[in-house]
Amino acid sequence: MFIDIAKIKIISGKGGDGKVSFHREKYVAAGGPDGGDGGRGGSVVFQVDDNLSTLLDFRYKKKYVAPNGENGMGKRMKGKDGADLVIRVPRGTLVRDQKTGQIIKDLSDDAPFVAAKGGNGGWGNTHFATPTRQAPRFAKPGLPGQELEITLELKLLADVGLIGFPNVGKSTLLSVVSAARPKIANYHFTTLIPNLGVVRVAEEQSFVMADIPGIIEGASEGAGLGHDFLRHIDRCRLLLHLVDAAGSEGRDPIADIETINQELAGYSEFLAARPQILVANKTDLLGDNREAVERLRSCAAENGWLFAEISAAANTGVRELVNLTWKELSQLPPVFTYEPEYIPQEEAVTERDITVEKVEDYYVVGGAWVERLMGSVNTEDYESRQYMDRMLANAGVYERLESMGVQEGDFVVIGDLEFEYVH
């Protein structure tokens, strides 16, 4: 089964929490804090795998979660980092943000791509020891991982795309010029999935050709199979536009050319402007009647296209077409890759994130910055509460409360902590 679109959720691992610990050893007095740091959470990494040609695996599994980092331990022992989760995808896969549709990464090279970075581990209490605070009873929690809902979209990486109505001989041509063996039969939509083949021109000279399932009228609006697979010729540097020169199915080849190009334009103006070679196929059925071929040659000249006449079934003119294709490719830029469009929305963890609001008789202080601060303190420890108090004061929380009219004795809620306000 060929699957080229998949929606999944990826979650990187949370960093391990820092440890609150004190050195305990016989005959060693006041050993001091020795809490270790938490380990880093595992990242979610995409890696291109040329053994894959479809996104079928993602049809059944929709959620990918990397392991968390381990918590820190005593004796200044750092927690173990979470292992990265490596997701393998076919070459040419686009990673998009589900909400915006923006491209996060074009996975067309061999470099691994970190899509969701694991959270950093929290500091152990060793880091908070000072000459005046020699026994800190608090540590920092690990930072959370990233969570993304993404769409994977496969766009084949091919130099040349074969386009044309069903049953014009695209699959036959691909089977003749490459080792690909697509299913071939004398009925419409024999080809239900894109097929790739490597065409050898000479030693160390080759290009990749894609046979795209038949495009019909209305394909750009969803008719037939063309709508599903037009994306796979987005990257093609050159299009070979095959037509049935003999009109063996009762269609006018010129009308077919116009229809196909209208569908390309309806899908993408950039695709419609792609260089084409008009290929008159099934010329062995014409006999001595050259009128149809000359009409097609004139059509190609009028549109500024190159022209070739072949019979894929009889293997005539095919080598000349391959050489012409290679010559044209040598003058064209390399296969197109997409630039990232997505700008990650980093979670706000600065003082600007703090919210202060009055809910009935309570003043409620919240925000990601406050949540992280409260997660790093031990409210039962005097020095830890002093640290929290200084941080809140430096962040302007008390100033904001007073500007909202808080009075002595009013109730203030910060995280899970509730207390009476004292000037």
C-alpha positions as CSV (number, residue, x, y, z in Angstrom):
1,M,0.0,0.0,0.0
2,F,1.4,3.4,-1.0
3,I,0.9,6.1,1.7
4,D,2.4,9.5,1.1
5,I,0.6,11.6,3.7
6,A,0.7,11.0,7.5
7,K,-0.2,13.0,10.6
8,I,1.6,12.2,13.8
9,K,2.5,13.6,17.2
10,I,6.0,13.7,18.5
11,I,7.0,14.3,22.1
12,S,10.6,14.7,23.3
13,G,11.7,13.5,26.7
14,K,11.5,15.6,29.9
15,G,14.8,16.4,31.6
16,G,15.5,14.6,34.9
17,D,15.1,16.5,38.1
18,G,18.0,17.7,40.1
19,K,18.7,15.9,43.4
20,V,18.6,17.4,46.9
21,S,21.2,15.4,48.8
22,F,23.9,15.9,51.4
23,H,27.2,14.1,51.8
24,R,27.0,11.5,54.6
25,E,30.2,9.7,55.6
26,K,31.5,8.4,58.9
27,Y,34.1,10.8,60.5
28,V,33.2,13.5,57.9
29,A,31.3,16.4,59.6
30,A,29.1,18.7,57.6
31,G,29.8,17.1,54.2
32,G,27.7,19.6,52.4
33,P,25.4,19.3,49.4
34,D,26.2,16.7,46.8
35,G,23.0,16.4,44.8
36,G,23.6,15.5,41.1
37,D,22.0,17.0,38.0
38,G,19.2,15.4,36.1
39,G,19.9,13.8,32.7
40,R,18.8,15.4,29.4
41,G,15.6,14.1,27.9
42,G,15.7,12.2,24.6
43,S,15.2,14.1,21.4
44,V,13.0,13.1,18.5
45,V,15.2,12.7,15.4
46,F,14.3,12.1,11.7
47,Q,16.7,10.2,9.5
48,V,16.4,9.5,5.8
49,D,16.4,5.8,4.9
50,D,16.7,4.9,1.2
51,N,15.2,1.4,1.9
52,L,11.8,3.1,2.5
53,S,9.5,4.3,-0.3
54,T,6.3,5.0,1.5
55,L,4.9,6.4,4.8
56,L,2.9,3.2,5.5
57,D,4.4,2.7,9.0
58,F,2.8,6.0,10.1
59,R,-0.6,4.8,9.2
60,Y,-0.8,2.6,12.3
61,K,1.3,4.4,14.8
62,K,0.4,8.1,15.4
63,K,2.3,9.0,18.6
64,Y,6.1,8.9,19.1
65,V,7.5,9.7,22.5
66,A,11.2,9.9,23.4
67,P,12.4,8.6,26.9
68,N,12.8,11.0,29.8
69,G,16.1,11.7,31.4
70,E,16.8,10.1,34.7
71,N,16.8,12.1,38.0
72,G,20.1,13.1,39.6
73,M,21.5,11.1,42.5
74,G,23.6,11.7,45.5
75,K,27.4,11.9,45.5
76,R,27.0,14.4,42.6
77,M,26.0,11.6,40.3
78,K,24.3,12.9,37.1
79,G,21.2,11.1,35.9
80,K,21.4,9.2,32.7
81,D,20.4,11.0,29.5
82,G,17.3,9.8,27.7
83,A,18.0,7.9,24.4
84,D,17.1,9.8,21.3
85,L,14.1,8.4,19.4
86,V,15.1,8.0,15.7
87,I,12.3,8.0,13.2
88,R,13.2,6.7,9.7
89,V,11.5,8.2,6.6
90,P,11.9,8.0,2.8
91,R,14.1,10.5,1.1
92,G,12.1,13.5,-0.1
93,T,9.7,13.6,3.0
94,L,8.5,17.1,4.0
95,V,7.9,17.7,7.7
96,R,5.1,20.3,8.2
97,D,3.5,21.9,11.1
98,Q,-0.1,20.6,11.3
99,K,-1.7,23.9,12.3
100,T,-0.1,26.2,9.9
101,G,1.0,23.9,7.1
102,Q,4.5,25.5,7.1
103,I,7.5,23.5,6.2
104,I,9.7,22.6,9.2
105,K,12.3,20.5,7.2
106,D,12.8,19.0,3.8
107,L,14.3,15.6,4.5
108,S,16.3,15.2,1.2
109,D,19.8,14.8,2.5
110,D,21.5,12.3,4.8
111,A,21.9,14.6,7.9
112,P,19.8,13.7,10.9
113,F,17.2,16.3,11.8
114,V,16.3,17.0,15.4
115,A,12.5,17.9,15.2
116,A,11.9,18.0,19.0
117,K,14.8,18.6,21.4
118,G,14.8,16.9,24.7
119,G,14.4,19.0,27.9
120,N,17.6,19.9,29.8
121,G,18.1,18.2,33.2
122,G,17.6,20.2,36.4
123,W,20.5,21.3,38.6
124,G,21.1,19.4,41.8
125,N,21.4,21.4,45.1
126,T,25.2,21.4,44.7
127,H,24.8,24.4,42.3
128,F,23.0,26.5,44.9
129,A,25.6,26.3,47.7
130,T,27.0,29.7,48.6
131,P,29.1,31.0,51.6
132,T,25.9,32.2,53.2
133,R,23.7,29.3,52.1
134,Q,25.7,26.2,52.8
135,A,22.9,23.7,53.0
136,P,20.4,24.4,50.2
137,R,17.4,22.1,50.4
138,F,16.1,22.7,47.0
139,A,17.0,21.7,43.4
140,K,15.7,22.6,39.9
141,P,13.3,20.3,38.1
142,G,14.1,19.1,34.6
143,L,12.7,21.1,31.8
144,P,9.8,19.6,29.8
145,G,10.3,18.2,26.3
146,Q,8.7,19.6,23.2
147,E,5.4,18.4,21.8
148,L,4.6,18.9,18.1
149,E,1.8,17.8,15.9
150,I,3.2,17.4,12.4
151,T,2.3,16.2,8.9
152,L,4.7,14.1,6.9
153,E,4.3,14.5,3.2
154,L,6.3,12.5,0.7
155,K,7.4,14.2,-2.5
156,L,9.4,11.9,-4.6
157,L,13.0,13.0,-5.5
158,A,13.2,12.4,-9.3
159,D,14.9,14.3,-12.0
160,V,12.3,13.5,-14.7
161,G,8.6,13.0,-14.4
162,L,6.5,11.1,-16.9
163,I,3.1,12.8,-17.4
164,G,0.2,12.1,-19.7
165,F,-3.2,10.5,-19.9
166,P,-3.7,6.9,-18.8
167,N,-2.6,4.2,-21.2
168,V,-0.2,6.4,-23.3
169,G,2.8,4.1,-22.5
170,K,4.5,5.8,-19.5
171,S,4.9,2.5,-17.6
172,T,6.2,0.8,-20.7
173,L,8.8,3.5,-21.3
174,L,10.0,3.3,-17.7
175,S,10.3,-0.5,-17.9
176,V,12.4,-0.2,-21.1
177,V,14.8,2.5,-20.0
178,S,15.3,1.3,-16.4
179,A,15.3,-1.8,-14.2
180,A,11.9,-0.8,-12.8
181,R,9.1,-3.3,-13.4
182,P,5.8,-1.4,-13.0
183,K,2.5,-3.3,-13.6
184,I,1.6,-2.9,-17.3
185,A,-1.8,-3.8,-18.8
186,N,-4.1,-2.5,-21.6
187,Y,-6.6,-0.7,-19.4
188,H,-6.8,2.7,-17.6
189,F,-5.2,3.2,-14.2
190,T,-3.0,0.1,-14.4
191,T,-0.5,2.3,-12.4
192,L,-2.0,3.1,-9.0
193,I,1.2,4.3,-7.3
194,P,4.2,6.3,-8.5
195,N,7.1,4.2,-9.7
196,L,10.8,5.2,-9.7
197,G,13.5,4.0,-12.0
198,V,17.2,4.8,-12.4
199,V,18.0,5.4,-16.1
200,R,21.7,4.7,-17.0
201,V,23.0,6.9,-19.8
202,A,26.7,6.0,-19.6
203,E,29.2,5.0,-16.9
204,E,28.7,7.4,-14.0
205,Q,25.9,9.1,-15.8
206,S,22.3,8.4,-14.7
207,F,19.1,10.1,-13.7
208,V,15.9,9.2,-11.8
209,M,12.7,8.9,-13.7
210,A,9.2,8.8,-12.0
211,D,6.1,7.3,-13.6
212,I,3.2,9.3,-12.2
213,P,-0.3,7.7,-12.3
214,G,-2.5,9.0,-15.1
215,I,-3.7,12.6,-14.8
216,I,-7.1,13.2,-16.2
217,E,-9.3,16.3,-16.7
218,G,-10.2,17.7,-13.3
219,A,-7.2,16.1,-11.6
220,S,-6.1,19.4,-10.0
221,E,-9.5,19.6,-8.4
222,G,-9.4,16.0,-7.1
223,A,-10.7,13.9,-10.0
224,G,-9.1,10.5,-10.7
225,L,-5.7,9.7,-9.3
226,G,-3.8,12.7,-10.5
227,H,-4.8,14.9,-7.6
228,D,-3.1,12.5,-5.1
229,F,0.1,12.2,-7.1
230,L,0.7,15.6,-8.7
231,R,2.8,16.5,-5.7
232,H,5.3,13.9,-6.8
233,I,6.3,15.8,-9.9
234,D,6.8,19.1,-7.9
235,R,10.5,18.5,-7.7
236,C,11.1,17.1,-11.2
237,R,13.5,19.2,-13.2
238,L,12.1,18.1,-16.5
239,L,8.8,16.6,-17.6
240,L,8.4,14.1,-20.4
241,H,4.9,14.6,-21.7
242,L,3.8,11.4,-23.4
243,V,0.9,11.3,-25.9
244,D,-0.6,8.5,-28.0
245,A,0.4,9.8,-31.4
246,A,-1.8,7.1,-33.1
247,G,-4.9,8.2,-31.1
248,S,-5.6,4.5,-30.6
249,E,-8.2,5.2,-27.9
250,G,-10.1,7.7,-30.0
251,R,-8.7,10.8,-28.3
252,D,-7.1,13.8,-30.0
253,P,-3.4,14.0,-28.9
254,I,-3.4,17.8,-29.2
255,A,-6.5,18.1,-27.0
256,D,-4.8,15.7,-24.5
257,I,-1.8,18.0,-24.3
258,E,-3.9,21.1,-23.7
259,T,-5.9,19.3,-21.0
260,I,-2.8,18.0,-19.1
261,N,-1.1,21.4,-19.1
262,Q,-4.3,23.0,-17.8
263,E,-4.3,20.6,-14.9
264,L,-0.6,21.4,-14.2
265,A,-1.4,25.1,-14.2
266,G,-4.4,24.5,-11.9
267,Y,-2.2,22.7,-9.4
268,S,0.9,25.0,-9.5
269,E,2.0,27.8,-11.8
270,F,5.6,26.7,-11.1
271,L,4.9,23.2,-12.2
272,A,3.2,24.5,-15.4
273,A,6.4,26.4,-16.2
274,R,8.6,23.4,-15.9
275,P,10.6,22.4,-19.1
276,Q,9.0,19.7,-21.1
277,I,9.9,17.3,-23.9
278,L,6.8,16.3,-25.9
279,V,7.1,12.6,-26.7
280,A,5.0,11.1,-29.4
281,N,4.6,7.5,-28.5
282,K,3.0,4.5,-30.3
283,T,4.4,5.7,-33.6
284,D,4.7,2.1,-34.8
285,L,0.9,2.1,-35.1
286,L,1.0,4.9,-37.7
287,G,2.6,3.1,-40.5
288,D,3.6,5.6,-43.3
289,N,1.1,8.2,-42.1
290,R,3.3,11.0,-40.7
291,E,0.6,13.7,-40.5
292,A,-0.1,13.0,-36.8
293,V,3.6,13.2,-35.9
294,E,4.1,16.4,-37.8
295,R,1.1,18.0,-36.0
296,L,2.7,17.1,-32.6
297,R,6.0,18.4,-33.8
298,S,4.4,21.8,-34.7
299,C,2.6,21.9,-31.3
300,A,6.0,21.4,-29.5
301,A,7.6,24.2,-31.6
302,E,4.7,26.6,-30.8
303,N,5.1,26.0,-27.1
304,G,8.9,26.1,-27.1
305,W,9.3,22.4,-26.1
306,L,11.7,19.8,-27.4
307,F,10.2,16.9,-29.4
308,A,10.8,13.2,-29.7
309,E,9.0,10.4,-31.4
310,I,9.3,6.8,-30.1
311,S,7.6,3.5,-29.8
312,A,8.2,2.3,-26.3
313,A,6.7,-1.1,-27.0
314,A,8.9,-1.6,-30.1
315,N,11.9,0.1,-28.4
316,T,12.5,2.5,-31.3
317,G,13.7,6.0,-30.7
318,V,14.1,5.3,-27.0
319,R,17.9,5.6,-26.8
320,E,17.7,8.9,-28.7
321,L,15.1,10.1,-26.1
322,V,17.3,9.1,-23.2
323,N,20.3,11.0,-24.7
324,L,18.1,14.1,-25.4
325,T,16.8,14.0,-21.8
326,W,20.3,13.7,-20.3
327,K,21.5,16.6,-22.5
328,E,18.6,18.8,-21.3
329,L,19.1,17.8,-17.6
330,S,22.8,18.8,-17.8
331,Q,21.6,22.4,-18.4
332,L,19.0,22.5,-15.7
333,P,19.5,23.4,-12.0
334,P,19.6,20.5,-9.4
335,V,16.5,18.9,-7.9
336,F,14.5,21.5,-6.0
337,T,14.5,21.4,-2.2
338,Y,12.2,23.4,0.1
339,E,13.5,26.0,2.5
340,P,12.0,25.9,6.1
341,E,9.1,28.3,6.7
342,Y,8.2,27.3,10.3
343,I,9.5,29.5,13.1
344,P,9.2,27.5,16.4
345,Q,7.1,29.2,19.1
346,E,9.4,28.9,22.1
347,E,7.6,28.5,25.4
348,A,7.8,31.8,27.3
349,V,9.8,31.3,30.5
350,T,10.8,34.9,31.3
351,E,9.4,37.4,33.8
352,R,7.2,38.8,31.0
353,D,5.2,35.5,31.1
354,I,4.0,36.2,34.7
355,T,0.2,36.8,35.1
356,V,-1.4,38.4,38.1
357,E,-5.1,38.5,38.5
358,K,-7.8,38.9,41.2
359,V,-10.2,36.0,41.5
360,E,-12.9,36.8,44.0
361,D,-10.9,37.5,47.3
362,Y,-7.7,35.9,46.0
363,Y,-4.8,37.3,44.1
364,V,-3.5,34.6,41.8
365,V,0.0,34.7,40.4
366,G,0.7,32.3,37.4
367,G,2.7,31.7,34.2
368,A,5.3,29.3,33.0
369,W,8.1,31.3,34.7
370,V,6.3,31.1,38.1
371,E,5.6,27.4,37.7
372,R,9.2,26.6,37.1
373,L,10.3,28.8,40.0
374,M,7.8,27.0,42.4
375,G,9.0,23.6,41.1
376,S,12.6,24.4,42.1
377,V,12.0,25.4,45.7
378,N,11.3,23.5,48.9
379,T,8.7,25.6,50.7
380,E,9.4,23.8,54.0
381,D,13.0,25.0,54.0
382,Y,13.7,28.6,55.2
383,E,16.6,29.3,52.9
384,S,14.6,28.0,49.9
385,R,11.7,30.3,50.8
386,Q,14.1,33.2,51.0
387,Y,15.4,32.3,47.6
388,M,11.8,32.2,46.2
389,D,11.0,35.6,47.9
390,R,14.0,37.3,46.3
391,M,13.2,35.9,42.8
392,L,9.6,37.1,43.1
393,A,10.7,40.5,44.2
394,N,13.3,40.8,41.4
395,A,10.6,39.8,38.9
396,G,8.4,42.6,40.1
397,V,5.6,40.3,41.3
398,Y,5.1,42.2,44.6
399,E,5.2,45.5,42.9
400,R,2.4,44.4,40.5
401,L,0.3,43.0,43.4
402,E,0.5,46.4,45.2
403,S,-0.4,48.2,42.0
404,M,-3.5,46.1,41.9
405,G,-4.4,47.2,45.4
406,V,-3.4,44.2,47.5
407,Q,-3.6,44.9,51.2
408,E,-1.9,43.3,54.2
409,G,-3.8,40.2,55.2
410,D,-5.1,39.6,51.7
411,F,-4.8,36.0,50.3
412,V,-2.2,35.4,47.6
413,V,-1.9,32.1,45.6
414,I,1.3,31.2,43.8
415,G,1.3,27.7,42.4
416,D,0.2,25.4,45.2
417,L,1.3,27.9,47.9
418,E,-1.3,30.1,49.6
419,F,-0.3,32.8,52.1
420,E,-1.4,36.1,53.6
421,Y,0.3,39.1,52.1
422,V,2.6,41.0,54.5
423,H,4.2,44.4,53.6
